[in-house]
Amino acid sequence: MKNKHPEAVLLFRVGDFYECYEEDAITASAVLALTNIKNDDDITVAAFPHHALDTYLPKLIRAGHRVAICDQLESPKAKAKVLEMVKPASKKRSSKKASVAE
């Protein structure tokens, strides 16, 4: 999915958290003061509770990042859907939806 949205920080809803991976995790951790971890597959991950989205999303936008809020449709390696694309110029969360399959 990163190939389809290279300009965006991808936030994936995983259970009760939003997670971002690799370079997006590094970006998010720098902007949001999160701690990066390595998962069992040695992938860099940063996460925050889903209920904190309204706190963290504006910080990413104010820092100049475009953010894609994604939801898993099946297994993590199969398909995901971009629920919202938020960019600095809009300053608002959009309800425009785009379906993306990797």
Secondary structure per residue as TSV (DSSP state, phi and psi in degrees):
chain	resnum	aa	ss	phi	psi
A	1	M	-	360.0	-31.6
A	2	K	T	-59.8	-32.9
A	3	N	T	-63.4	-31.7
A	4	K	T	-83.4	-22.2
A	5	H	-	-134.5	59.9
A	6	P	T	-65.5	-23.3
A	7	E	T	-83.7	-8.2
A	8	A	E	-107.1	149.0
A	9	V	E	-82.9	120.4
A	10	L	E	-90.7	123.8
A	11	L	E	-110.1	118.1
A	12	F	E	-103.0	129.1
A	13	R	E	-77.6	118.7
A	14	V	E	-130.6	101.1
A	15	G	T	63.1	-123.4
A	16	D	T	-93.1	12.2
A	17	F	E	-129.9	158.3
A	18	Y	E	-103.4	130.7
A	19	E	E	-121.7	149.4
A	20	C	E	-133.2	156.2
A	21	Y	E	-126.5	153.2
A	22	E	H	49.9	-121.8
A	23	E	H	-64.0	-30.7
A	24	D	H	-68.3	-34.8
A	25	A	H	-66.1	-39.3
A	26	I	H	-66.2	-43.4
A	27	T	H	-62.4	-50.4
A	28	A	H	-62.0	-41.0
A	29	S	H	-65.5	-35.8
A	30	A	H	-68.8	-42.9
A	31	V	H	-77.0	-39.5
A	32	L	H	-100.9	0.7
A	33	A	T	58.5	44.2
A	34	L	-	-97.0	159.9
A	35	T	-	-96.2	130.2
A	36	N	-	-81.4	145.7
A	37	I	E	-129.1	164.0
A	38	K	E	-107.4	129.6
A	39	N	-	-83.5	-174.3
A	40	D	T	-62.1	-23.7
A	41	D	T	-93.5	13.3
A	42	D	S	62.5	33.5
A	43	I	-	-101.0	132.7
A	44	T	E	-71.5	130.0
A	45	V	E	-132.6	138.8
A	46	A	E	-126.2	141.1
A	47	A	E	-144.7	155.9
A	48	F	E	-147.9	155.3
A	49	P	E	-61.2	142.4
A	50	H	G	-58.9	-32.5
A	51	H	G	-71.3	-8.8
A	52	A	G	-96.1	6.9
A	53	L	H	-56.9	-42.0
A	54	D	H	-68.3	-14.6
A	55	T	H	-88.9	-45.6
A	56	Y	H	-81.6	-34.6
A	57	L	H	-59.3	-47.5
A	58	P	H	-60.7	-31.5
A	59	K	H	-66.3	-41.3
A	60	L	H	-65.4	-41.4
A	61	I	H	-66.0	-45.9
A	62	R	H	-62.0	-28.0
A	63	A	T	-80.1	-0.4
A	64	G	T	94.0	11.9
A	65	H	-	-96.0	141.5
A	66	R	E	-85.1	139.4
A	67	V	E	-126.6	131.5
A	68	A	E	-108.0	120.6
A	69	I	E	-95.1	118.4
A	70	C	E	-116.8	153.9
A	71	D	E	-130.8	140.3
A	72	Q	E	-78.6	135.1
A	73	L	S	-96.7	-32.8
A	74	E	S	-137.6	-138.3
A	75	S	S	-68.9	154.9
A	76	P	T	-55.8	-29.0
A	77	K	T	-90.9	-4.9
A	78	A	T	-92.0	-85.7
A	79	K	E	-130.5	151.7
A	80	A	E	-144.1	161.3
A	81	K	E	-126.7	131.9
A	82	V	E	-79.2	115.6
A	83	L	E	-83.6	-37.4
A	84	E	E	-147.4	146.6
A	85	M	E	-119.9	120.3
A	86	V	E	-118.6	129.8
A	87	K	-	-129.8	158.2
A	88	P	T	-55.4	-39.0
A	89	A	T	-64.5	-29.2
A	90	S	T	-81.2	-33.4
A	91	K	-	55.9	1.2
A	92	K	S	-127.6	154.8
A	93	R	-	-78.9	132.8
A	94	S	-	-97.9	149.2
A	95	S	-	-96.8	4.2
A	96	K	-	-66.6	129.4
A	97	K	-	-116.8	144.5
A	98	A	E	-135.8	134.0
A	99	S	E	-93.9	132.7
A	100	V	E	-134.9	133.4
A	101	A	E	-121.5	134.1
A	102	E	-	-92.6	360.0
